[in-house]
Amino acid sequence: MSDLPFTVLDSIALAWFLVGWFGYQWFAAWAARSGKPSLMGAMSQYRRDWWRGMISRELRIVDATILTNLSNSATFFASTTLLILGALFALLGTSDRAMAILADLPFFAETQVVMWEYKIFLLLAIFVYAFFKFTWSLRQHNFCSVLIGAAPDPGTDLESLEDYVVRSAKLASAASNTFNYGLRAYYFALAALTWFLNPWGFMFVTTLVIAVLYHREFHSETLKVMRRKHM
């Protein structure tokens, strides 16, 4: 058993990380659907108001500019993620040198080279996931641009206008939520970095990341400002 690269503690820490990440992601989505006050829920209301206001505007330059800004954020993170992936692939070829550098750090737990590479593969998986989320968010924002161009005339019957607003707001929310999934991956990647030091730090920082995300999503000052009285 001693020849196995994964210790029992490493296995527990990795399971804690995966359950914490995807468990929180499921909880945040469930809370938004169930009506619990959250940033996702608050923003969904504002997006619906945005699309209603967009229909009434003859010139929609402002709306196109908003979508461009949102798309630029997704583009920036997608490009950055590619650079990080390249750096991680390069790191795979210098494992011995990197381990020698980290060996002087406090709390560093000695490990086999193969275990070190497993940790790099975890980071690779996280950033590949993030890249797919950011690029899908970018495409969804592009779809929203088409919806602006296809907006119905303000004189259209109210039922058709409301149907358009609901569908467009849902697509805009889907694009934003997909972007958030990619952004969360960055937070959890920071937690995964601590696995290179030791499993205990990995579990502690994973828990800390979840606590920070939960506070920002459900109890932050930003949410208090954005919440409406009827929410």
C-alpha positions in Angstrom: 0.0 0.0 0.0 2.9 2.4 0.6 3.7 2.4 -3.1 0.4 4.0 -4.0 0.8 7.7 -4.8 -2.5 8.6 -3.1 -2.6 8.5 0.6 -5.9 8.1 2.5 -5.7 11.8 3.5 -5.1 12.8 -0.1 -8.1 10.8 -1.2 -10.3 12.4 1.5 -9.0 15.9 0.6 -9.8 15.4 -3.1 -13.2 14.1 -2.4 -13.9 17.1 -0.1 -12.8 19.4 -2.8 -15.0 17.8 -5.5 -18.1 17.5 -3.3 -17.6 21.0 -2.0 -17.3 22.5 -5.5 -20.1 20.8 -7.3 -22.2 20.7 -4.2 -22.0 24.4 -3.8 -22.7 24.9 -7.5 -25.8 22.8 -7.2 -26.9 24.6 -4.1 -26.5 28.1 -5.6 -28.5 27.1 -8.7 -31.2 25.5 -6.5 -31.4 28.5 -4.2 -31.9 30.9 -7.2 -34.7 28.8 -8.6 -36.4 28.4 -5.3 -36.6 32.2 -4.7 -34.0 32.4 -1.9 -32.5 36.0 -2.1 -29.3 35.8 -4.1 -27.2 37.7 -6.6 -28.3 35.3 -9.4 -32.0 35.9 -8.6 -31.6 39.6 -8.2 -29.8 40.0 -11.5 -32.5 37.9 -13.3 -35.1 40.5 -12.4 -32.9 43.4 -13.6 -32.2 41.6 -16.9 -35.9 41.2 -17.5 -36.4 44.9 -16.9 -33.5 45.6 -19.2 -35.0 43.7 -22.1 -38.4 45.4 -21.6 -36.7 48.8 -21.7 -34.7 47.7 -24.8 -37.9 47.1 -26.8 -39.1 50.7 -26.1 -35.9 52.2 -27.4 -35.6 53.1 -31.0 -31.8 53.3 -30.9 -30.3 50.3 -29.1 -26.6 51.4 -29.1 -26.6 51.3 -25.3 -27.9 47.7 -25.3 -25.3 46.6 -27.8 -22.6 48.2 -25.8 -23.6 46.4 -22.7 -23.5 43.1 -24.5 -20.1 44.0 -25.9 -18.7 44.6 -22.4 -20.1 41.3 -21.1 -18.6 39.5 -24.1 -15.3 41.1 -23.5 -15.1 39.8 -20.0 -15.8 36.2 -21.2 -13.2 36.7 -24.0 -10.6 38.0 -21.5 -11.0 35.0 -19.2 -11.1 32.5 -22.0 -7.8 33.9 -23.4 -6.2 34.0 -19.9 -7.3 30.4 -19.3 -5.5 29.2 -22.4 -2.3 30.9 -21.2 -2.7 29.1 -17.8 -3.2 25.8 -19.5 0.0 26.3 -21.5 1.9 27.1 -18.4 0.6 24.0 -16.6 1.6 21.7 -19.5 5.0 23.3 -19.4 5.1 22.6 -15.6 4.6 18.9 -16.3 8.1 18.7 -17.8 9.8 20.4 -14.8 8.2 18.5 -11.9 11.5 17.7 -10.2 12.7 21.3 -10.3 9.4 22.7 -9.0 9.3 20.2 -6.2 12.8 21.1 -5.1 11.8 24.8 -5.0 8.7 24.1 -2.9 10.6 21.8 -0.5 11.9 24.9 1.3 8.4 26.2 2.0 6.8 25.6 5.4 4.1 23.0 5.6 5.2 21.3 2.4 4.6 17.6 2.5 7.0 15.5 0.5 5.4 13.5 -2.3 6.2 11.3 -5.3 6.7 12.8 -8.7 3.7 10.9 -10.0 1.5 12.4 -7.2 2.8 15.8 -8.1 1.7 15.2 -11.7 -1.8 14.1 -10.6 -2.1 17.5 -8.8 -1.2 19.3 -12.0 -3.7 17.2 -13.9 -6.4 18.4 -11.5 -5.5 22.0 -12.2 -5.6 21.2 -16.0 -9.0 19.7 -15.6 -10.3 22.7 -13.7 -9.0 25.2 -16.3 -10.3 23.1 -19.2 -13.7 23.2 -17.5 -13.4 27.0 -17.1 -12.4 27.4 -20.7 -15.4 25.6 -22.0 -17.7 27.7 -19.7 -16.2 31.0 -20.7 -16.4 30.2 -24.5 -20.0 29.0 -24.1 -20.8 32.1 -22.2 -19.3 34.1 -25.1 -21.4 32.3 -27.6 -24.6 32.9 -25.6 -23.9 36.6 -25.4 -23.5 36.6 -29.1 -26.9 35.0 -29.4 -28.2 37.8 -27.2 -26.9 40.3 -29.8 -28.9 38.6 -32.5 -32.0 38.8 -30.3 -31.5 42.6 -30.0 -31.5 42.8 -33.8 -34.6 40.6 -33.9 -36.5 42.6 -31.3 -40.2 42.9 -32.2 -41.8 46.3 -32.9 -43.2 48.0 -29.8 -46.6 47.9 -31.4 -46.7 44.1 -31.3 -49.3 42.5 -29.1 -48.4 42.4 -25.4 -48.4 38.6 -25.2 -45.7 38.4 -28.0 -43.7 41.2 -26.4 -43.7 39.5 -23.0 -42.8 36.2 -24.5 -39.8 37.8 -26.2 -38.7 39.5 -23.0 -38.9 36.3 -21.0 -37.0 34.3 -23.5 -34.3 36.9 -24.0 -33.9 37.5 -20.3 -33.5 33.7 -19.8 -30.8 33.5 -22.4 -29.0 36.5 -20.9 -29.2 34.9 -17.5 -27.9 31.6 -18.9 -24.9 33.4 -20.4 -24.2 35.2 -17.1 -24.6 32.0 -15.0 -22.3 30.1 -17.4 -19.7 32.9 -16.9 -20.1 32.6 -13.2 -19.4 28.8 -13.3 -16.1 29.6 -15.1 -15.2 32.3 -12.6 -15.9 29.9 -9.7 -13.5 27.4 -11.3 -10.8 30.1 -10.8 -11.7 30.3 -7.1 -11.5 26.6 -6.6 -8.3 26.4 -8.7 -6.7 28.6 -6.0 -7.8 26.1 -3.4 -6.4 23.2 -5.5 -3.0 25.0 -5.5 -2.7 24.4 -1.8 -2.8 20.6 -2.4 0.8 21.0 -3.5 1.7 22.0 0.1 -0.4 19.4 2.0 -3.9 17.9 2.1 -4.9 19.6 5.3 -4.3 23.0 3.8 -6.2 21.8 0.7 -9.3 21.0 2.7 -9.1 24.2 4.8 -8.8 26.5 1.8 -11.6 24.7 -0.1 -13.8 25.3 2.9 -12.7 28.9 3.0 -13.5 29.4 -0.7 -17.0 28.0 -0.3 -17.6 30.3 2.7 -16.5 33.3 0.7 -18.6 32.4 -2.3 -21.7 31.8 -0.1 -21.3 35.1 1.7 -20.9 37.0 -1.5 -23.8 35.3 -3.2 -26.3 35.3 -0.3 -25.3 37.8 2.4 -23.1 40.5 0.8 -23.6 44.2 0.9 -24.0 44.1 -2.9 -27.0 41.9 -2.6 -28.6 44.1 0.0 -28.2 47.1 -2.3 -29.6 45.2 -5.3 -32.5 43.5 -3.6 -35.9 45.0 -4.2 -38.4 45.4 -1.4 -40.8 42.8 -2.8 -38.0 40.1 -3.2 
